[in-house]
């Protein structure tokens, strides 16, 4: 499971634990509106007024839920990064052989990008605009993801399932391919999300498979 984010600037601290259902619902609406606008216009071009207009409320009312626009960005990016880690690790833990684990991890990664496309776009495009503490947390998650992929590839090499490839290079190739999918995936494309995921995974796994 991912390391919980406990930084002092975590946006979740803006919402009391005993907040009413109405407050929680409005907070969710705010995040949904911001996610839509950040992904369409970019973080810097999106204003608090635009978020309020998307929600159909006065901009001043949003400050009862948030302290700044950056807090909204932080919440979206961290939630997306943690969601990706949870789903990838869960998929890995439910698989057995190195090839099955690699396939499951890649499929989970692709599904997150397909199902949470707007949030994923913000995550990859805007994460570097967060405060230093939050950026360090994101880097920590990414390094752990790289290490977990490396362990799967290393085990595959040791078992003879994969050829003697450079592990670090293989991991970077896999992640580079997966992470760029959000730039070209279209819901109305010729292939379904599952077909795209399986095609992508087949290419990656076939490239690693040992040649006798």
Secondary structure, 3 states (H helix, E strand, C coil): CCCCCCCCCCHHHHCCCCCCHHHHHHHHHHHHHHHHHHHHHCCCCCCHHHHHHHHCCCHHHHHHCCCCHHHHHHHHHHHHHHHHHHHHHHHHHCCCCHHHHHHHHHHHHHHHHHHCHHHHHHHHHHHHHCCHHHHHHHHHHHHHHHHHHHHHHHHHHHHCCECCCCHHHHHHHHHHHHHCHHHCCCCCCCCCHHHHHHHHHHHHHHHHECCC
